[in-house]
Amino acid sequence: MVARTAFVSICSNNYLAQAEVFFASARTHHPEATLVLGLADRTDPGLRYPDGVEVLPAEALGIADFDGFAFGYDVTEFNTAIKPFLMLRLLERGHRNVVYFDPDIEIFRRLDDLLDLLAGGASFVVTPHFCAPPTEAAPRREQHVMQTGVYNLGFLAVAQAAETEPVLRWWARMLRHGCFNEQDRGLFVDQKYMDLLPGLAEHAHVLRDTGFNVAYWNLDRRAVTTAPEGGWCVDGRPLGFFHFSGFVPERPGEVSKYTPEPRATGALADLLGGHAARRRAAAARLGSAASPYAYGTFRSGIAIPDMVRHMFRDKHLTWSGDPFAGYERYSRLPHPACRTGASGEIVTNLMHHRHSRDPALRFAFHLDNPFEVTAYARFFARMAAAAGIDDSLWRAAA
């Protein structure tokens, strides 16, 4: 029998300690729910995965041209891109509610009030980054949120409803080729698209309870205290879940590596210290370090730099064959439209694409001039060396 509710998360193998703590908290407070980990990686028989949790690898989600999909994204983009595909798969399985949490979240009580919203007709439930105007001390201000998204999609709940599937399928279609962390283009992975959610889904609910999705970006407006009966409160209400985004267990006095403020004191320090201890214990239980990210290298073992991924997704919505095997060679082929440098330098496809993407480079180096081709080739060699890009990806074979 399919459980009414599925609690799900997504991570790669390097985030299993965070996922272990999340799923332990979900199991404690919602033992009736099915627990599912969407693995944005390949399963590794040498690793331990959280007990009692179904592991569903991304390659099992039925995503068209999966190799091209995985190749075009870095690890963060890929983790977020599979979210709607996973949620659709679980709704198709028959779960009435699918509740997604980032793996760096911990649940601190039953979330029946959230599930009641879904039972009462909400098709989607989201939490905004801000439930009140941020103060001058806020580590994230209005402009940042307008660039990255009104709602924090470290949490998203959906219910079986007439409008749910069409919106999820639209979102999946957007993320198939557009889950980019390119804020200068108005894109921030999966999150920015869902600014449109209230217009697309009549029954979407914006949850403004400050005890949900507490994180470094809203702590300037939320007071964490100890509850008289034990546990934690936020603004006098029981803490639902805390989002430990950027938290480093070895530095429990810091709320997040992304900002020095606020410093953890009082009840907040105790909350962070407890989570740090559970994270360290989970890492110890899991044992050996994670294997390298499965989609981080070519079949040859050479690391895939972001520059190559950007060229692939800008130029090749489709690719014949396996890009993990064949795109390495394409990157270093001479670009047909470029002159040879004054000293015999060749502009390869990767070099040309990097040049075409950057207005400053186009202004500085004119590739129809052999002397400027030589200057650009020297510049690119220094840049590639500093970025750790393997020579075989850009230097044409002699």
Buried (B, 14 or more C-beta within 10 A) or exposed (E): EEBBBBBBBBBBBBBBBBBBBBBBBBBEBBEEBBBBBBBBBBBBEEBEBBEEBBBBBBBBBEBEBBBBBBBBBBBEBBBBBBBBBBBBBBBEEEBBBBBBBBBBBBBBBEBEBBBEBBEEEBBBBBBBBBBEEBEEEBBBBEEBBEEBBBBBBBBBBBBBBEBBBEBBEBBBEBBBBBBBBEBEEEBBBBBBBBBBBBEBBEBBBBBEBBBBBBBBBBBBBBEBBEBEEEEBBBBEEBBBBBBBBBBEBEEBEBBBEEBEEBEBEEBBBBBBBEBBEBBBBBBEEBEEEBBBBBBBBBEEEBBBBEBBBBBBBEEBEEBEEEBBEEBBEBBBEBBEEBBEBBEEBBBBBBBBBBBBEEEEBEEEBBBEBBEBBBBBBEBBBEBBEEEEBBEBBBBBEE
